[in-house]
Amino acid sequence: MQYLLLSILFSSFIFVIFKLYTRFKIETLYAIITNYVVACIVGLLFYEGKVELSSIPQKNWFLGAMALGVLFILVFNIMAATSQKLGVSVASVATKMSFVLPAFLGVFLYNEYLGSVKIIGIIIAVLAVYFVSVKRNSDVFKLSMLTLPFLVFLGSGAIDTAIKFFQELYVPENEFALFSATVFATAAVVGLIFILANSRRKPVKVNFRNIGGGILLGVPNFFSIYFLLKALDYKGLSSASIFTLNNVGIVMLSTFLGILLFKEKLESRNWLGIGLAIISILLVAFS
């Protein structure tokens, strides 16, 4: 359970850092690429075995890790844009409502059992996530503004599903750090290729503010994935339970951080969402 709590903590920091990028005028793409380089380095340092680069492409999970890295940088950029344009809580909600995808796919892919109480808990969790995010006089849920949250929802769901898939079938526990480092390295390379491809139109400039923002993001980014893998490896809870508890916990914590750090306001319906979130956690955890 401590791994789940640590994943919630580090994941919530990511949304806060994205919000700080706007305040300190940090260019998101450059910072995100730096973040992936840092996350890769942390993963290699955290790996307890001997790192042999020539052997990594021979791993069963290598091609999947590369595909996941490409998806990571795409979703991260969309997530950052959502956080900056629509607010921390909205970005968190759009990301974390995606838990319904891996939760229910776990039933079909891994024959996990969902009892009636747990299903009710997941349904309440979806309602909780909605009510925590919705704001009066907000443009977020107008049709013209749904694109970013919807893309984040689909992308995050695909990432969570892929992480569970590789953890379940291909990645042994002692290679969690190496697998994560490979994912982040791929994301960094893809980002660098994109920047170089656009260098004629927009020359590359070294900006220490962007580098600092990337370093600040890289450490919690690595540990959010690493501890999620460790939590999924725990046999006492199904993946549906893990994803539900993890994502609802992130929504609650990032929302409270948005209040404390950025003075984001909560309405009565948002407090209702928090109450529903607590009920959903109790139902899923103790069913």
MIBASE-799281 format. One record per residue (C-alpha): residue number from 1; x, y, z. Coordinates in steps of 0.25 Angstrom, whole numbers, always signed. Layout:
MIBASE-799281
   num      xx      yy      zz
   NUM       X       Y       Z
...
//
This chain:
MIBASE-799281
   num      xx      yy      zz
     1      +0      +0      +0
     2     +12      +9      +2
     3     +16      +8     -12
     4      +2     +13     -16
     5      +2     +25      -7
     6     +16     +29     -13
     7     +11     +28     -27
     8      -1     +37     -23
     9      +8     +47     -17
    10     +18     +48     -28
    11      +7     +48     -39
    12      +0     +60     -32
    13     +14     +67     -32
    14     +14     +66     -47
    15      +1     +74     -49
    16      +6     +85     -39
    17     +19     +86     -47
    18     +12     +88     -60
    19      +4     +99     -54
    20     +17    +106     -50
    21     +22    +105     -64
    22     +12    +116     -68
    23     +16    +125     -56
    24     +31    +124     -59
    25     +29    +125     -74
    26     +36    +111     -76
    27     +34    +106     -90
    28     +27     +92     -88
    29     +33     +84    -100
    30     +47     +87     -96
    31     +45     +85     -81
    32     +38     +72     -84
    33     +49     +66     -92
    34     +59     +70     -81
    35     +50     +63     -71
    36     +50     +50     -79
    37     +66     +51     -80
    38     +66     +53     -65
    39     +55     +42     -62
    40     +64     +32     -71
    41     +76     +35     -63
    42     +69     +34     -49
    43     +64     +20     -54
    44     +78     +15     -58
    45     +83     +20     -45
    46     +72     +13     -37
    47     +74      +0     -45
    48     +80     -10     -36
    49     +86     -19     -47
    50     +98     -16     -56
    51     +93      -7     -68
    52     +98     -13     -81
    53     +92      -5     -92
    54     +95     -15    -103
    55     +86     -25     -96
    56     +74     -16     -94
    57     +69     -17    -109
    58     +68     -32    -106
    59     +58     -31     -95
    60     +44     -36     -97
    61     +38     -23     -93
    62     +48     -14    -102
    63     +39     -11    -114
    64     +27      -9    -105
    65     +35      +1     -96
    66     +39      +9    -109
    67     +24     +10    -113
    68     +20     +14     -99
    69     +31     +25     -99
    70     +25     +31    -112
    71     +11     +31    -106
    72     +17     +37     -93
    73     +22     +50     -99
    74     +10     +52    -108
    75      +1     +51     -96
    76     +10     +59     -87
    77      +9     +70     -96
    78      -6     +70     -97
    79      -7     +68     -82
    80      +2     +81     -80
    81      -6     +89     -90
    82     -19     +85     -82
    83     -13     +88     -69
    84      -9    +102     -73
    85     -21    +106     -81
    86     -32     +99     -73
    87     -26     +98     -59
    88     -19     +87     -50
    89     -32     +80     -45
    90     -37     +79     -60
    91     -24     +73     -65
    92     -24     +64     -53
    93     -38     +59     -55
    94     -37     +57     -70
    95     -25     +49     -68
    96     -30     +41     -56
    97     -44     +38     -61
    98     -37     +29     -71
    99     -35     +18     -60
   100     -48     +12     -64
   101     -41      +7     -77
   102     -31      -2     -70
   103     -40      -5     -59
   104     -50     -12     -68
   105     -40     -17     -78
   106     -34     -25     -66
   107     -46     -33     -65
   108     -45     -37     -80
   109     -30     -38     -81
   110     -26     -44     -67
   111     -39     -51     -63
   112     -40     -41     -51
   113     -53     -42     -43
   114     -61     -30     -40
   115     -71     -32     -29
   116     -84     -23     -29
   117     -79     -15     -17
   118     -66     -12     -25
   119     -73      -8     -38
   120     -82      +2     -30
   121     -69      +7     -24
   122     -63     +10     -38
   123     -76     +16     -43
   124     -76     +25     -31
   125     -62     +28     -34
   126     -65     +33     -48
   127     -76     +42     -42
   128     -66     +47     -32
   129     -56     +51     -42
   130     -66     +58     -50
   131     -72     +66     -38
   132     -58     +70     -33
   133     -55     +76     -47
   134     -67     +83     -52
   135     -68     +98     -49
   136     -79    +108     -50
   137     -77    +118     -62
   138     -65    +109     -67
   139     -63    +107     -82
   140     -57     +94     -80
   141     -69     +86     -83
   142     -73     +94     -95
   143     -72     +86    -108
   144     -61     +94    -114
   145     -53     +92    -101
   146     -55     +77    -100
   147     -43     +72    -110
   148     -32     +74    -100
   149     -38     +67     -88
   150     -43     +56     -97
   151     -30     +53    -103
   152     -23     +53     -90
   153     -34     +43     -85
   154     -31     +33     -97
   155     -16     +35     -96
   156     -15     +33     -81
   157     -24     +21     -82
   158     -16     +15     -93
   159      -3     +17     -84
   160      -9     +11     -72
   161     -14      -1     -79
   162      +0      -3     -86
   163      +7      -2     -73
   164      -1     -13     -66
   165      +0     -21     -79
   166     +16     -21     -78
   167     +16     -22     -63
   168      +7     -34     -64
   169     +14     -42     -75
   170     +28     -37     -79
   171     +35     -28     -68
   172     +40     -35     -55
   173     +41     -27     -43
   174     +56     -26     -43
   175     +55     -19     -57
   176     +44      -8     -53
   177     +54      +3     -52
   178     +61      -1     -65
   179     +48      -3     -73
   180     +44     +11     -68
   181     +57     +17     -72
   182     +56     +11     -86
   183     +42     +17     -87
   184     +47     +31     -83
   185     +59     +30     -92
   186     +50     +27    -104
   187     +41     +39    -101
   188     +54     +48    -100
   189     +59     +44    -113
   190     +45     +46    -120
   191     +45     +60    -114
   192     +59     +63    -119
   193     +56     +58    -133
   194     +43     +67    -133
   195     +51     +79    -128
   196     +62     +77    -138
   197     +52     +75    -150
   198     +46     +89    -146
   199     +60     +96    -144
   200     +59    +103    -157
   201     +46    +109    -154
   202     +49    +111    -139
   203     +64    +111    -135
   204     +68    +103    -123
   205     +72    +112    -111
   206     +78    +107     -98
   207     +70    +113     -87
   208     +74    +109     -73
   209     +60    +112     -68
   210     +54    +101     -77
   211     +65     +92     -73
   212     +62     +95     -58
   213     +47     +92     -60
   214     +51     +79     -67
   215     +60     +74     -55
   216     +49     +78     -46
   217     +39     +70     -53
   218     +48     +58     -57
   219     +49     +52     -43
   220     +34     +51     -39
   221     +31     +46     -53
   222     +40     +34     -51
   223     +36     +31     -37
   224     +21     +32     -41
   225     +22     +21     -51
   226     +32     +13     -43
   227     +23     +12     -31
   228     +11      +9     -39
   229     +18      -3     -45
   230     +22      -7     -31
   231      +7      -5     -26
   232      +2     -13     -38
   233     +12     -24     -34
   234      +4     -26     -21
   235      -5     -38     -21
   236     -14     -33     -10
   237     -22     -24     -19
   238     -27     -25     -34
   239     -22     -16     -44
   240     -36     -10     -45
   241     -35      -6     -30
   242     -21      -1     -31
   243     -24      +8     -43
   244     -37     +13     -36
   245     -30     +16     -23
   246     -18     +22     -30
   247     -26     +31     -39
   248     -36     +36     -29
   249     -25     +39     -19
   250     -18     +47     -30
   251     -30     +55     -33
   252     -33     +58     -18
   253     -18     +62     -15
   254     -16     +70     -27
   255     -29     +78     -25
   256     -25     +81     -11
   257     -11     +85     -16
   258     -18     +94     -26
   259     -26    +101     -15
   260     -14    +103      -6
   261      -4    +107     -16
   262     -12    +114     -27
   263     -24    +118     -19
   264     -33    +110     -28
   265     -48    +111     -23
   266     -56     +99     -19
   267     -72    +100     -20
   268     -82     +91     -13
   269     -82     +81     -25
   270     -67     +80     -24
   271     -68     +76      -9
   272     -79     +66     -12
   273     -69     +60     -22
   274     -58     +59     -11
   275     -69     +52      -2
   276     -72     +42     -13
   277     -57     +40     -15
   278     -55     +36      -1
   279     -67     +27      -2
   280     -62     +20     -14
   281     -48     +18      -8
   282     -55     +11      +4
   283     -63      +2      -5
   284     -52      -2     -14
   285     -42      -4      -4
   286     -50     -12      +6
   287     -60     -19      -3
//
